């Protein structure tokens, strides 16, 4: 099963993504800030990451740079 990590602080959007991705047979994990997202990415090694650019503790671009430091996983950027 393909694993997707969603990093976003909007609980409603995270829930909608979780429901829709799970319905399409993706395994979904979530994080609500950049630090937790980086930790989850390192621990879980997802097949794809969806990240918001506006996170409460750091810029989403910093999360992307952090992940890119050790992984080439596909990253989808969300932005309002």
N, C-alpha and C positions, 0 to 999 in steps of 0.2 A: 504494500500500500504506500502510495506517495505521501510524504509528510510535508506539511506547510506550516510555517511559523508566522503568525500575525502579530506585529508589534504596533500597537495603537492605543491611545488613552481614551478613545471614544467608546464607551462600553456598548452602546447600541450598535455601532458599526461593527465592532468586534463580534458581537453576538450574531449579527446578520451574516457576516462572512463565515463564521463557524458553522452555522446551520446550512448555508448554501454549499460550502465546500464538503462538509460531512455527507450531505445528500448525494454528492457526486463521488463519494468513496475516497476522499482525501482524509488522512489523519491530521487533525488540526491541533496545534498548541498555540498558546497566546502569551503575550507579555504586554504590560501596560505602561512601561517606560523603557528608555534606552538601555539602562544598565541591566535590567532583567532580561531584555531582549538579547543583548550580547551574551549573557550567561546561558540563556536557553539555546541560542544558536550553537554555542561551543559544546554544550552537553548533548543536545539532541541531534545535531548534524542534519537539519531538515533538507529536503530536496528543493525547496523554494522558500523565499522569505518575502512577506508583504510588510512594508514599513511606512509609517506616516512620517512626513518631514517635520511636523510640529509636535514633538514629544515634550512632556513636562520637565524632564531632567537634562536633556541634551538634544541637539539638533539631529534630525533623522540622517542627515548627511554624515554626521560623525559615526552613527551606527553603521552606515554603509561602509565607511572607511575602515571601521573596526573589523567588520566581517571580511572585507576584501583583504585584510592583512593576512588571512590564513585560508580563505575559501573562494572558490569561483562559483558558488551557488547562485542561481538566478534570483534577482531581487526585483520586485515590483514596488514602485513608489506610489504612495497615496498622498494626495495633497488637496486641501479644500480650495 
